[in-house]
C-alpha cells in the first residue's frame, strides 16, 4: 500500500550508538555541577548513522522497545534452571553443593 500523505504507517527507530561526549551516561560534569549532555539530550544514545541527537518522541519509542526486549531477557533467565550448566547440562544436587561428576 502506497501512502502519500499524513504520518508514516510505522515509526522507524534509527539504529542507536553510544554517545561519545558523555560516555553513555547522559550527563556531563564540566566543573562542579552535572548538566544534561547536549549531544544526546540525556539519553546517552545518538543516531548511529549521523551521530546526531534522536528526537525525544522517537527516543521514547526506542527506549520502550529496549525495555520490552530486556524484560524478555530477564523472563528467559528466570525460567532457566539455576543448576543447569551450559556445558554439562543439569547438575545433580548432593548435600549443599552441586555435584558435577568430577
Ligand atoms: Zn551524551
Backbone and ligand atoms as CSV (ligand in chain L), in Angstrom:
chain,resi,resn,atom,element,x,y,z
A,1,UNK,N,N,0.846,-1.181,0.000
A,1,UNK,CA,C,0.000,0.000,0.000
A,1,UNK,C,C,0.887,1.238,0.000
A,2,UNK,N,N,0.659,2.082,-0.951
A,2,UNK,CA,C,1.427,3.326,-1.054
A,2,UNK,C,C,0.688,4.432,-0.329
A,3,UNK,N,N,1.386,5.133,0.551
A,3,UNK,CA,C,0.761,6.203,1.325
A,3,UNK,C,C,1.440,7.504,0.926
A,4,UNK,N,N,0.626,8.502,0.597
A,4,UNK,CA,C,1.202,9.735,0.081
A,4,UNK,C,C,1.115,10.905,1.040
A,5,UNK,N,N,0.242,10.844,2.057
A,5,UNK,CA,C,0.124,11.974,2.969
A,5,UNK,C,C,-0.106,11.479,4.387
A,6,UNK,N,N,0.066,12.356,5.353
A,6,UNK,CA,C,-0.147,12.006,6.743
A,6,UNK,C,C,1.088,11.385,7.370
A,7,UNK,N,N,0.952,10.984,8.611
A,7,UNK,CA,C,2.110,10.385,9.289
A,7,UNK,C,C,2.430,9.010,8.718
A,8,UNK,N,N,3.650,8.529,8.931
A,8,UNK,CA,C,4.014,7.209,8.407
A,8,UNK,C,C,3.231,6.116,9.106
A,9,UNK,N,N,3.081,4.974,8.413
A,9,UNK,CA,C,2.334,3.859,8.976
A,9,UNK,C,C,3.062,3.238,10.163
A,10,UNK,N,N,4.372,3.235,10.125
A,10,UNK,CA,C,5.165,2.691,11.225
A,10,UNK,C,C,6.227,3.705,11.617
A,11,UNK,N,N,6.490,3.772,12.910
A,11,UNK,CA,C,7.557,4.645,13.388
A,11,UNK,C,C,8.876,3.915,13.193
A,12,UNK,N,N,9.775,4.526,12.469
A,12,UNK,CA,C,11.077,3.910,12.250
A,12,UNK,C,C,12.047,4.448,13.289
A,13,UNK,N,N,12.623,3.540,14.029
A,13,UNK,CA,C,13.609,3.912,15.042
A,13,UNK,C,C,14.986,3.721,14.427
A,14,UNK,N,N,15.805,4.755,14.397
A,14,UNK,CA,C,17.124,4.592,13.808
A,14,UNK,C,C,18.011,3.720,14.697
A,15,UNK,N,N,19.032,3.158,14.089
A,15,UNK,CA,C,19.988,2.370,14.866
A,15,UNK,C,C,20.759,3.323,15.773
A,16,UNK,N,N,20.890,2.941,17.035
A,16,UNK,CA,C,21.484,3.840,18.028
A,16,UNK,C,C,22.901,3.404,18.371
A,17,UNK,N,N,23.679,4.387,18.758
A,17,UNK,CA,C,25.047,4.135,19.213
A,17,UNK,C,C,25.258,4.942,20.482
A,18,UNK,N,N,26.245,4.585,21.235
A,18,UNK,CA,C,26.543,5.298,22.473
A,18,UNK,C,C,27.083,6.690,22.200
A,19,UNK,N,N,26.704,7.620,23.050
A,19,UNK,CA,C,27.174,8.998,22.904
A,19,UNK,C,C,28.616,9.073,23.396
A,20,UNK,N,N,29.464,9.622,22.575
A,20,UNK,CA,C,30.873,9.701,22.938
A,20,UNK,C,C,31.192,10.841,23.877
A,21,UNK,N,N,30.382,11.864,23.849
A,21,UNK,CA,C,30.672,13.046,24.669
A,21,UNK,C,C,30.461,12.754,26.158
A,22,UNK,N,N,29.362,12.077,26.487
A,22,UNK,CA,C,29.040,11.802,27.904
A,22,UNK,C,C,29.352,10.365,28.282
A,23,UNK,N,N,29.897,9.578,27.363
A,23,UNK,CA,C,30.216,8.161,27.591
A,23,UNK,C,C,28.982,7.383,28.025
A,24,UNK,N,N,27.875,7.630,27.351
A,24,UNK,CA,C,26.599,6.925,27.507
A,24,UNK,C,C,25.953,7.131,28.867
A,25,UNK,N,N,26.329,8.147,29.597
A,25,UNK,CA,C,25.695,8.398,30.885
A,25,UNK,C,C,24.558,9.402,30.766
A,26,UNK,N,N,24.564,10.235,29.747
A,26,UNK,CA,C,23.523,11.244,29.574
A,26,UNK,C,C,23.798,12.530,30.326
A,27,UNK,N,N,24.783,12.519,31.179
A,27,UNK,CA,C,25.129,13.734,31.922
A,27,UNK,C,C,26.622,14.005,31.757
A,28,UNK,N,N,26.954,15.249,31.831
A,28,UNK,CA,C,28.363,15.622,31.813
A,28,UNK,C,C,28.618,16.590,32.955
A,29,UNK,N,N,29.819,16.576,33.419
A,29,UNK,CA,C,30.175,17.381,34.576
A,29,UNK,C,C,31.353,18.271,34.178
A,30,UNK,N,N,31.033,19.437,33.615
A,30,UNK,CA,C,32.126,20.275,33.133
A,30,UNK,C,C,32.988,20.843,34.259
A,31,UNK,N,N,32.390,21.132,35.400
A,31,UNK,CA,C,33.175,21.667,36.503
A,31,UNK,C,C,32.716,21.047,37.817
A,32,UNK,N,N,31.831,21.668,38.532
A,32,UNK,CA,C,31.395,21.133,39.825
A,32,UNK,C,C,29.980,20.569,39.773
A,33,UNK,N,N,29.229,20.879,38.756
A,33,UNK,CA,C,27.829,20.504,38.694
A,33,UNK,C,C,27.568,19.649,37.456
A,34,UNK,N,N,26.565,18.821,37.550
A,34,UNK,CA,C,26.206,17.972,36.434
A,34,UNK,C,C,25.219,18.695,35.528
A,35,UNK,N,N,25.352,18.456,34.230
A,35,UNK,CA,C,24.440,19.038,33.249
A,35,UNK,C,C,24.018,17.943,32.279
A,36,UNK,N,N,22.833,18.113,31.699
A,36,UNK,CA,C,22.365,17.168,30.683
A,36,UNK,C,C,23.233,17.335,29.441
A,37,UNK,N,N,23.642,16.209,28.892
A,37,UNK,CA,C,24.508,16.238,27.704
A,37,UNK,C,C,23.739,16.848,26.531
A,38,UNK,N,N,24.364,17.798,25.852
A,38,UNK,CA,C,23.717,18.456,24.718
A,38,UNK,C,C,23.663,17.553,23.488
A,39,UNK,N,N,24.638,16.690,23.324
A,39,UNK,CA,C,24.696,15.870,22.115
A,39,UNK,C,C,23.607,14.807,22.081
A,40,UNK,N,N,23.257,14.238,23.237
A,40,UNK,CA,C,22.283,13.148,23.247
A,40,UNK,C,C,20.992,13.521,23.972
A,41,UNK,N,N,20.910,14.642,24.627
A,41,UNK,CA,C,19.705,15.057,25.337
A,41,UNK,C,C,19.456,14.269,26.605
A,42,UNK,N,N,20.475,13.639,27.148
A,42,UNK,CA,C,20.330,12.901,28.402
A,42,UNK,C,C,20.034,11.432,28.222
A,43,UNK,N,N,19.906,10.955,26.994
A,43,UNK,CA,C,19.592,9.545,26.779
A,43,UNK,C,C,20.848,8.685,26.734
A,44,UNK,N,N,21.984,9.281,26.427
A,44,UNK,CA,C,23.213,8.503,26.311
A,44,UNK,C,C,23.348,7.808,24.976
A,45,UNK,N,N,22.400,8.012,24.071
A,45,UNK,CA,C,22.410,7.365,22.759
A,45,UNK,C,C,22.235,8.428,21.677
A,46,UNK,N,N,22.875,8.186,20.552
A,46,UNK,CA,C,22.746,9.061,19.388
A,46,UNK,C,C,22.471,8.191,18.167
A,47,UNK,N,N,22.052,8.825,17.099
A,47,UNK,CA,C,21.830,8.127,15.833
A,47,UNK,C,C,23.167,7.596,15.334
A,48,UNK,N,N,23.220,6.292,15.092
A,48,UNK,CA,C,24.488,5.677,14.716
A,48,UNK,C,C,24.981,6.168,13.359
A,49,UNK,N,N,24.061,6.389,12.431
A,49,UNK,CA,C,24.454,6.770,11.078
A,49,UNK,C,C,24.945,8.210,11.016
A,50,UNK,N,N,24.241,9.106,11.689
A,50,UNK,CA,C,24.586,10.520,11.571
A,50,UNK,C,C,25.350,11.053,12.771
A,51,UNK,N,N,25.248,10.388,13.922
A,51,UNK,CA,C,25.895,10.883,15.139
A,51,UNK,C,C,25.143,12.026,15.781
A,52,UNK,N,N,23.916,12.261,15.330
A,52,UNK,CA,C,23.130,13.374,15.862
A,52,UNK,C,C,22.141,12.884,16.915
A,53,UNK,N,N,21.615,13.829,17.648
A,53,UNK,CA,C,20.619,13.547,18.681
A,53,UNK,C,C,19.327,13.057,18.035
A,54,UNK,N,N,18.727,12.030,18.629
A,54,UNK,CA,C,17.458,11.487,18.145
A,54,UNK,C,C,16.335,12.286,18.805
A,55,UNK,N,N,15.293,12.666,18.059
A,55,UNK,CA,C,14.186,13.421,18.672
A,55,UNK,C,C,13.585,12.672,19.860
A,56,UNK,N,N,13.085,13.447,20.835
A,56,UNK,CA,C,12.616,12.862,22.093
A,56,UNK,C,C,11.492,11.856,21.890
A,57,UNK,N,N,10.532,12.130,20.995
A,57,UNK,CA,C,9.427,11.197,20.807
A,57,UNK,C,C,9.903,9.875,20.210
A,58,UNK,N,N,10.847,9.940,19.281
A,58,UNK,CA,C,11.400,8.715,18.704
A,58,UNK,C,C,12.234,7.980,19.751
A,59,UNK,N,N,12.956,8.737,20.591
A,59,UNK,CA,C,13.783,8.108,21.618
A,59,UNK,C,C,12.917,7.387,22.650
A,60,UNK,N,N,11.738,7.951,22.963
A,60,UNK,CA,C,10.837,7.272,23.892
A,60,UNK,C,C,10.396,5.921,23.334
A,61,UNK,N,N,10.089,5.882,22.051
A,61,UNK,CA,C,9.689,4.622,21.427
A,61,UNK,C,C,10.854,3.637,21.445
A,62,UNK,N,N,12.061,4.134,21.139
A,62,UNK,CA,C,13.238,3.260,21.142
A,62,UNK,C,C,13.507,2.718,22.537
A,63,UNK,N,N,13.380,3.548,23.561
A,63,UNK,CA,C,13.620,3.097,24.936
A,63,UNK,C,C,12.555,2.089,25.369
A,64,UNK,N,N,11.302,2.306,24.971
A,64,UNK,CA,C,10.244,1.360,25.318
A,64,UNK,C,C,10.524,0.001,24.686
A,65,UNK,N,N,10.965,0.002,23.416
A,65,UNK,CA,C,11.289,-1.263,22.753
A,65,UNK,C,C,12.457,-1.952,23.453
A,66,UNK,N,N,13.448,-1.187,23.868
A,66,UNK,CA,C,14.606,-1.766,24.554
A,66,UNK,C,C,14.196,-2.337,25.913
A,67,UNK,N,N,13.309,-1.637,26.624
A,67,UNK,CA,C,12.825,-2.139,27.912
A,67,UNK,C,C,12.064,-3.441,27.701
A,68,UNK,N,N,11.227,-3.510,26.677
A,68,UNK,CA,C,10.483,-4.745,26.398
A,68,UNK,C,C,11.434,-5.889,26.080
A,69,UNK,N,N,12.480,-5.590,25.296
A,69,UNK,CA,C,13.445,-6.641,24.948
A,69,UNK,C,C,14.165,-7.133,26.200
A,70,UNK,N,N,14.573,-6.208,27.069
A,70,UNK,CA,C,15.291,-6.601,28.274
A,70,UNK,C,C,14.384,-7.340,29.262
A,71,UNK,N,N,13.096,-6.984,29.303
A,71,UNK,CA,C,12.169,-7.733,30.158
A,71,UNK,C,C,12.026,-9.170,29.656
A,72,UNK,N,N,12.074,-9.366,28.338
A,72,UNK,CA,C,12.049,-10.722,27.790
A,72,UNK,C,C,13.289,-11.502,28.170
A,73,UNK,N,N,14.442,-10.844,28.146
A,73,UNK,CA,C,15.695,-11.494,28.539
A,73,UNK,C,C,15.638,-11.891,30.008
A,74,UNK,N,N,15.120,-11.005,30.862
A,74,UNK,CA,C,15.016,-11.300,32.293
A,74,UNK,C,C,14.064,-12.477,32.511
A,75,UNK,N,N,12.944,-12.477,31.787
A,75,UNK,CA,C,11.986,-13.586,31.935
A,75,UNK,C,C,12.622,-14.896,31.500
A,76,UNK,N,N,13.423,-14.892,30.430
A,76,UNK,CA,C,14.118,-16.109,29.990
A,76,UNK,C,C,15.098,-16.590,31.045
A,77,UNK,N,N,15.826,-15.662,31.633
A,77,UNK,CA,C,16.803,-16.044,32.650
A,77,UNK,C,C,16.128,-16.596,33.900
A,78,UNK,N,N,14.970,-16.058,34.256
A,78,UNK,CA,C,14.260,-16.560,35.428
A,78,UNK,C,C,13.677,-17.946,35.175
A,79,UNK,N,N,13.321,-18.231,33.920
A,79,UNK,CA,C,12.760,-19.532,33.581
A,79,UNK,C,C,13.803,-20.639,33.602
A,80,UNK,N,N,15.056,-20.278,33.334
A,80,UNK,CA,C,16.108,-21.293,33.280
A,80,UNK,C,C,16.396,-21.835,34.668
A,81,UNK,N,N,16.764,-23.084,34.712
A,81,UNK,CA,C,17.138,-23.719,35.967
A,81,UNK,C,C,18.515,-23.189,36.386
A,82,UNK,N,N,18.643,-22.665,37.610
A,82,UNK,CA,C,19.943,-22.117,38.005
A,82,UNK,C,C,21.012,-23.190,38.135
A,83,UNK,N,N,20.605,-24.443,38.292
A,83,UNK,CA,C,21.590,-25.517,38.416
A,83,UNK,C,C,21.976,-26.108,37.076
A,84,UNK,N,N,21.422,-25.571,35.982
A,84,UNK,CA,C,21.751,-26.123,34.685
A,84,UNK,C,C,23.037,-25.504,34.166
A,85,UNK,N,N,24.011,-26.344,33.955
A,85,UNK,CA,C,25.303,-25.890,33.451
A,85,UNK,C,C,25.238,-25.839,31.923
A,86,UNK,N,N,25.754,-24.784,31.285
A,86,UNK,CA,C,25.678,-24.728,29.829
A,86,UNK,C,C,26.516,-25.800,29.151
A,87,UNK,N,N,27.513,-26.350,29.837
A,87,UNK,CA,C,28.384,-27.367,29.232
A,87,UNK,C,C,27.927,-28.769,29.620
A,88,UNK,N,N,27.717,-29.001,30.934
A,88,UNK,CA,C,27.427,-30.340,31.435
A,88,UNK,C,C,25.942,-30.640,31.546
A,89,UNK,N,N,25.063,-29.649,31.347
A,89,UNK,CA,C,23.640,-29.880,31.493
A,89,UNK,C,C,23.220,-29.718,32.934
A,90,UNK,N,N,22.074,-30.286,33.303
A,90,UNK,CA,C,21.597,-30.111,34.677
A,90,UNK,C,C,22.527,-30.791,35.671
A,91,UNK,N,N,22.803,-30.097,36.753
A,91,UNK,CA,C,23.697,-30.619,37.772
A,91,UNK,C,C,22.880,-31.330,38.834
A,92,UNK,N,N,23.422,-32.413,39.349
A,92,UNK,CA,C,22.717,-33.180,40.376
A,92,UNK,C,C,23.016,-32.567,41.733
A,93,UNK,N,N,21.990,-32.496,42.535
A,93,UNK,CA,C,22.122,-31.936,43.879
A,93,UNK,C,C,22.588,-33.021,44.846
A,94,UNK,N,N,23.635,-32.730,45.563
A,94,UNK,CA,C,24.109,-33.642,46.608
A,94,UNK,C,C,24.489,-32.778,47.800
A,95,UNK,N,N,23.734,-32.893,48.874
A,95,UNK,CA,C,24.050,-32.107,50.055
A,95,UNK,C,C,23.823,-30.634,49.778
A,96,UNK,N,N,24.789,-29.830,50.128
A,96,UNK,CA,C,24.661,-28.391,49.929
A,96,UNK,C,C,25.230,-27.922,48.601
A,97,UNK,N,N,25.996,-28.769,47.958
A,97,UNK,CA,C,26.640,-28.341,46.714
A,97,UNK,C,C,26.053,-29.051,45.524
A,98,UNK,N,N,26.535,-28.700,44.383
A,98,UNK,CA,C,26.111,-29.332,43.148
A,98,UNK,C,C,27.223,-30.242,42.673
A,99,UNK,N,N,26.872,-31.507,42.459
A,99,UNK,CA,C,27.861,-32.483,42.025
A,99,UNK,C,C,27.967,-32.445,40.497
A,100,UNK,N,N,29.168,-32.246,40.005
A,100,UNK,CA,C,29.353,-32.137,38.568
A,100,UNK,C,C,29.946,-33.404,37.966
A,101,UNK,N,N,30.272,-34.330,38.804
A,101,UNK,CA,C,30.802,-35.586,38.280
A,101,UNK,C,C,32.303,-35.620,38.146
A,102,UNK,N,N,32.983,-34.593,38.613
A,102,UNK,CA,C,34.437,-34.620,38.523
A,102,UNK,C,C,35.087,-34.651,39.884
L,1,ZN,ZN,ZN,25.653,12.365,25.579
